[in-house]
Amino acid sequence: MATKTTPKTEEKKGGLGRYFRGVKSEFKKVVWPTKDTVIKYSIIVIIAVILSSLLLLAYDKIIMFLFGFIY
């Protein structure tokens, strides 16, 4: 026996409008961070970036100093 399949046009019914309604629905479920939390995490990220860049600078200077003996 043959099984009945639905045409592809029925599967895409609603298309773009349905997609944006879903997006809007999901945005309502998001728990956004507070201003204090965003500021706190931003400061942590900035400090981490500064420390990691200083560490890389130190590694670079040490390697350049050691290569100075070779060449």
N, CA, C and O atoms as a GROMACS GRO file, in nm:
protein
  284
    1MET      N    1   0.082  -0.117   0.000
    1MET     CA    2   0.000   0.000   0.000
    1MET      C    3   0.088   0.125   0.000
    1MET      O    4   0.194   0.128   0.061
    2ALA      N    5   0.042   0.221  -0.067
    2ALA     CA    6   0.112   0.349  -0.073
    2ALA      C    7   0.073   0.433   0.047
    2ALA      O    8  -0.042   0.433   0.090
    3THR      N    9   0.172   0.506   0.099
    3THR     CA   10   0.143   0.596   0.210
    3THR      C   11   0.119   0.735   0.156
    3THR      O   12   0.181   0.776   0.058
    4LYS      N   13   0.032   0.806   0.220
    4LYS     CA   14  -0.002   0.941   0.176
    4LYS      C   15   0.100   1.039   0.235
    4LYS      O   16   0.123   1.041   0.355
    5THR      N   17   0.159   1.118   0.149
    5THR     CA   18   0.255   1.219   0.195
    5THR      C   19   0.195   1.357   0.174
    5THR      O   20   0.112   1.377   0.085
    6THR      N   21   0.237   1.450   0.256
    6THR     CA   22   0.186   1.586   0.244
    6THR      C   23   0.273   1.663   0.147
    6THR      O   24   0.395   1.646   0.146
    7PRO      N   25   0.213   1.746   0.066
    7PRO     CA   26   0.294   1.827  -0.026
    7PRO      C   27   0.384   1.924   0.052
    7PRO      O   28   0.353   1.964   0.164
    8LYS      N   29   0.494   1.960  -0.009
    8LYS     CA   30   0.589   2.049   0.056
    8LYS      C   31   0.531   2.187   0.081
    8LYS      O   32   0.575   2.256   0.172
    9THR      N   33   0.434   2.228   0.002
    9THR     CA   34   0.376   2.361   0.023
    9THR      C   35   0.303   2.369   0.155
    9THR      O   36   0.298   2.475   0.217
   10GLU      N   37   0.245   2.258   0.200
   10GLU     CA   38   0.175   2.259   0.328
   10GLU      C   39   0.273   2.264   0.445
   10GLU      O   40   0.242   2.320   0.550
   11GLU      N   41   0.391   2.204   0.427
   11GLU     CA   42   0.491   2.205   0.534
   11GLU      C   43   0.546   2.344   0.557
   11GLU      O   44   0.583   2.378   0.670
   12LYS      N   45   0.552   2.426   0.453
   12LYS     CA   46   0.611   2.559   0.464
   12LYS      C   47   0.505   2.666   0.488
   12LYS      O   48   0.536   2.785   0.479
   13LYS      N   49   0.385   2.627   0.518
   13LYS     CA   50   0.278   2.723   0.537
   13LYS      C   51   0.311   2.818   0.652
   13LYS      O   52   0.350   2.773   0.759
   14GLY      N   53   0.297   2.944   0.630
   14GLY     CA   54   0.327   3.042   0.734
   14GLY      C   55   0.465   3.101   0.718
   14GLY      O   56   0.488   3.214   0.762
   15GLY      N   57   0.554   3.032   0.660
   15GLY     CA   58   0.690   3.072   0.626
   15GLY      C   59   0.757   3.173   0.715
   15GLY      O   60   0.784   3.147   0.832
   16LEU      N   61   0.783   3.290   0.658
   16LEU     CA   62   0.861   3.394   0.724
   16LEU      C   63   0.788   3.454   0.844
   16LEU      O   64   0.849   3.479   0.948
   17GLY      N   65   0.658   3.475   0.831
   17GLY     CA   66   0.581   3.529   0.943
   17GLY      C   67   0.581   3.436   1.063
   17GLY      O   68   0.592   3.480   1.177
   18ARG      N   69   0.570   3.308   1.036
   18ARG     CA   70   0.573   3.206   1.143
   18ARG      C   71   0.709   3.207   1.212
   18ARG      O   72   0.718   3.194   1.334
   19TYR      N   73   0.814   3.222   1.132
   19TYR     CA   74   0.949   3.225   1.188
   19TYR      C   75   0.965   3.343   1.284
   19TYR      O   76   1.014   3.325   1.396
   20PHE      N   77   0.924   3.462   1.242
   20PHE     CA   78   0.941   3.581   1.326
   20PHE      C   79   0.851   3.576   1.449
   20PHE      O   80   0.888   3.629   1.554
   21ARG      N   81   0.735   3.514   1.439
   21ARG     CA   82   0.651   3.497   1.558
   21ARG      C   83   0.721   3.405   1.659
   21ARG      O   84   0.715   3.427   1.780
   22GLY      N   85   0.788   3.303   1.607
   22GLY     CA   86   0.865   3.214   1.694
   22GLY      C   87   0.981   3.285   1.760
   22GLY      O   88   1.010   3.263   1.878
   23VAL      N   89   1.049   3.370   1.684
   23VAL     CA   90   1.161   3.448   1.739
   23VAL      C   91   1.112   3.540   1.850
   23VAL      O   92   1.173   3.549   1.956
   24LYS      N   93   1.001   3.607   1.825
   24LYS     CA   94   0.944   3.698   1.924
   24LYS      C   95   0.906   3.621   2.051
   24LYS      O   96   0.929   3.669   2.162
   25SER      N   97   0.849   3.503   2.033
   25SER     CA   98   0.811   3.420   2.146
   25SER      C   99   0.932   3.379   2.228
   25SER      O  100   0.928   3.379   2.351
   26GLU      N  101   1.041   3.342   2.160
   26GLU     CA  102   1.163   3.301   2.230
   26GLU      C  103   1.229   3.417   2.302
   26GLU      O  104   1.284   3.398   2.411
   27PHE      N  105   1.225   3.538   2.245
   27PHE     CA  106   1.284   3.654   2.311
   27PHE      C  107   1.212   3.687   2.440
   27PHE      O  108   1.273   3.740   2.533
   28LYS      N  109   1.085   3.656   2.449
   28LYS     CA  110   1.012   3.680   2.572
   28LYS      C  111   1.056   3.586   2.683
   28LYS      O  112   1.039   3.617   2.801
   29LYS      N  113   1.113   3.471   2.647
   29LYS     CA  114   1.156   3.372   2.746
   29LYS      C  115   1.296   3.399   2.799
   29LYS      O  116   1.337   3.341   2.900
   30VAL      N  117   1.370   3.486   2.732
   30VAL     CA  118   1.509   3.513   2.771
   30VAL      C  119   1.513   3.590   2.902
   30VAL      O  120   1.437   3.685   2.921
   31VAL      N  121   1.603   3.548   2.992
   31VAL     CA  122   1.626   3.621   3.116
   31VAL      C  123   1.750   3.706   3.094
   31VAL      O  124   1.862   3.655   3.092
   32TRP      N  125   1.730   3.836   3.078
   32TRP     CA  126   1.840   3.926   3.049
   32TRP      C  127   1.914   3.961   3.177
   32TRP      O  128   1.851   3.974   3.283
   33PRO      N  129   2.047   3.978   3.171
   33PRO     CA  130   2.123   4.014   3.291
   33PRO      C  131   2.094   4.158   3.334
   33PRO      O  132   2.053   4.241   3.254
   34THR      N  133   2.117   4.183   3.461
   34THR     CA  134   2.098   4.318   3.512
   34THR      C  135   2.217   4.406   3.472
   34THR      O  136   2.320   4.356   3.428
   35LYS      N  137   2.200   4.535   3.487
   35LYS     CA  138   2.307   4.629   3.450
   35LYS      C  139   2.432   4.604   3.534
   35LYS      O  140   2.543   4.609   3.483
   36ASP      N  141   2.413   4.576   3.664
   36ASP     CA  142   2.527   4.550   3.752
   36ASP      C  143   2.603   4.425   3.710
   36ASP      O  144   2.726   4.422   3.715
   37THR      N  145   2.531   4.322   3.668
   37THR     CA  146   2.595   4.198   3.625
   37THR      C  147   2.676   4.222   3.497
   37THR      O  148   2.788   4.173   3.484
   38VAL      N  149   2.619   4.297   3.404
   38VAL     CA  150   2.690   4.326   3.279
   38VAL      C  151   2.817   4.405   3.308
   38VAL      O  152   2.922   4.376   3.250
   39ILE      N  153   2.809   4.504   3.395
   39ILE     CA  154   2.926   4.584   3.429
   39ILE      C  155   3.032   4.498   3.496
   39ILE      O  156   3.150   4.508   3.464
   40LYS      N  157   2.990   4.413   3.590
   40LYS     CA  158   3.084   4.327   3.662
   40LYS      C  159   3.157   4.232   3.566
   40LYS      O  160   3.280   4.219   3.572
   41TYR      N  161   3.082   4.166   3.477
   41TYR     CA  162   3.144   4.072   3.384
   41TYR      C  163   3.229   4.144   3.279
   41TYR      O  164   3.329   4.089   3.234
   42SER      N  165   3.190   4.265   3.241
   42SER     CA  166   3.271   4.341   3.146
   42SER      C  167   3.406   4.378   3.206
   42SER      O  168   3.508   4.371   3.139
   43ILE      N  169   3.406   4.417   3.333
   43ILE     CA  170   3.532   4.450   3.401
   43ILE      C  171   3.620   4.326   3.411
   43ILE      O  172   3.741   4.334   3.390
   44ILE      N  173   3.560   4.212   3.442
   44ILE     CA  174   3.637   4.087   3.450
   44ILE      C  175   3.700   4.054   3.316
   44ILE      O  176   3.816   4.014   3.310
   45VAL      N  177   3.626   4.070   3.208
   45VAL     CA  178   3.678   4.040   3.074
   45VAL      C  179   3.791   4.136   3.038
   45VAL      O  180   3.893   4.093   2.983
   46ILE      N  181   3.775   4.264   3.067
   46ILE     CA  182   3.879   4.362   3.036
   46ILE      C  183   4.007   4.331   3.113
   46ILE      O  184   4.116   4.338   3.057
   47ILE      N  185   3.994   4.296   3.241
   47ILE     CA  186   4.111   4.262   3.321
   47ILE      C  187   4.178   4.135   3.267
   47ILE      O  188   4.301   4.129   3.260
   48ALA      N  189   4.100   4.036   3.229
   48ALA     CA  190   4.156   3.912   3.175
   48ALA      C  191   4.230   3.938   3.044
   48ALA      O  192   4.336   3.879   3.020
   49VAL      N  193   4.176   4.026   2.959
   49VAL     CA  194   4.243   4.058   2.833
   49VAL      C  195   4.374   4.131   2.859
   49VAL      O  196   4.475   4.102   2.794
   50ILE      N  197   4.373   4.225   2.952
   50ILE     CA  198   4.496   4.299   2.984
   50ILE      C  199   4.602   4.205   3.041
   50ILE      O  200   4.719   4.211   3.000
   51LEU      N  201   4.563   4.118   3.134
   51LEU     CA  202   4.660   4.025   3.194
   51LEU      C  203   4.716   3.927   3.091
   51LEU      O  204   4.836   3.899   3.091
   52SER      N  205   4.630   3.875   3.004
   52SER     CA  206   4.680   3.781   2.903
   52SER      C  207   4.771   3.851   2.802
   52SER      O  208   4.868   3.791   2.756
   53SER      N  209   4.741   3.975   2.768
   53SER     CA  210   4.829   4.046   2.675
   53SER      C  211   4.963   4.077   2.740
   53SER      O  212   5.067   4.073   2.673
   54LEU      N  213   4.962   4.109   2.868
   54LEU     CA  214   5.090   4.132   2.938
   54LEU      C  215   5.171   4.003   2.947
   54LEU      O  216   5.294   4.006   2.935
   55LEU      N  217   5.104   3.892   2.968
   55LEU     CA  218   5.173   3.762   2.972
   55LEU      C  219   5.235   3.730   2.837
   55LEU      O  220   5.350   3.685   2.830
   56LEU      N  221   5.161   3.752   2.731
   56LEU     CA  222   5.216   3.729   2.597
   56LEU      C  223   5.332   3.824   2.566
   56LEU      O  224   5.428   3.785   2.500
   57LEU      N  225   5.322   3.947   2.612
   57LEU     CA  226   5.431   4.043   2.594
   57LEU      C  227   5.557   3.994   2.666
   57LEU      O  228   5.667   4.001   2.611
   58ALA      N  229   5.540   3.944   2.787
   58ALA     CA  230   5.654   3.893   2.863
   58ALA      C  231   5.717   3.773   2.793
   58ALA      O  232   5.840   3.764   2.783
   59TYR      N  233   5.634   3.680   2.744
   59TYR     CA  234   5.687   3.565   2.671
   59TYR      C  235   5.764   3.611   2.547
   59TYR      O  236   5.871   3.558   2.517
   60ASP      N  237   5.710   3.706   2.476
   60ASP     CA  238   5.775   3.757   2.356
   60ASP      C  239   5.910   3.820   2.389
   60ASP      O  240   6.009   3.795   2.320
   61LYS      N  241   5.914   3.900   2.494
   61LYS     CA  242   6.040   3.965   2.531
   61LYS      C  243   6.146   3.862   2.574
   61LYS      O  244   6.263   3.875   2.541
   62ILE      N  245   6.102   3.760   2.647
   62ILE     CA  246   6.196   3.655   2.691
   62ILE      C  247   6.251   3.580   2.570
   62ILE      O  248   6.372   3.555   2.562
   63ILE      N  249   6.165   3.544   2.477
   63ILE     CA  250   6.210   3.470   2.359
   63ILE      C  251   6.302   3.557   2.274
   63ILE      O  252   6.404   3.509   2.225
   64MET      N  253   6.268   3.684   2.257
   64MET     CA  254   6.355   3.773   2.180
   64MET      C  255   6.490   3.792   2.248
   64MET      O  256   6.593   3.801   2.181
   65PHE      N  257   6.491   3.797   2.380
   65PHE     CA  258   6.616   3.808   2.455
   65PHE      C  259   6.702   3.683   2.435
   65PHE      O  260   6.823   3.693   2.415
   66LEU      N  261   6.638   3.565   2.440
   66LEU     CA  262   6.713   3.440   2.422
   66LEU      C  263   6.762   3.424   2.279
   66LEU      O  264   6.873   3.374   2.257
   67PHE      N  265   6.683   3.466   2.180
   67PHE     CA  266   6.728   3.461   2.042
   67PHE      C  267   6.842   3.561   2.016
   67PHE      O  268   6.919   3.543   1.922
   68GLY      N  269   6.852   3.662   2.098
   68GLY     CA  270   6.961   3.759   2.084
   68GLY      C  271   7.096   3.693   2.106
   68GLY      O  272   7.195   3.735   2.048
   69PHE      N  273   7.101   3.590   2.190
   69PHE     CA  274   7.226   3.519   2.214
   69PHE      C  275   7.263   3.430   2.096
   69PHE      O  276   7.382   3.408   2.069
   70ILE      N  277   7.164   3.379   2.026
   70ILE     CA  278   7.189   3.287   1.916
   70ILE      C  279   7.237   3.361   1.792
   70ILE      O  280   7.331   3.317   1.726
   71TYR      N  281   7.175   3.473   1.760
   71TYR     CA  282   7.211   3.545   1.638
   71TYR      C  283   7.305   3.654   1.668
   71TYR      O  284   7.347   3.726   1.577
   0.00000   0.00000   0.00000
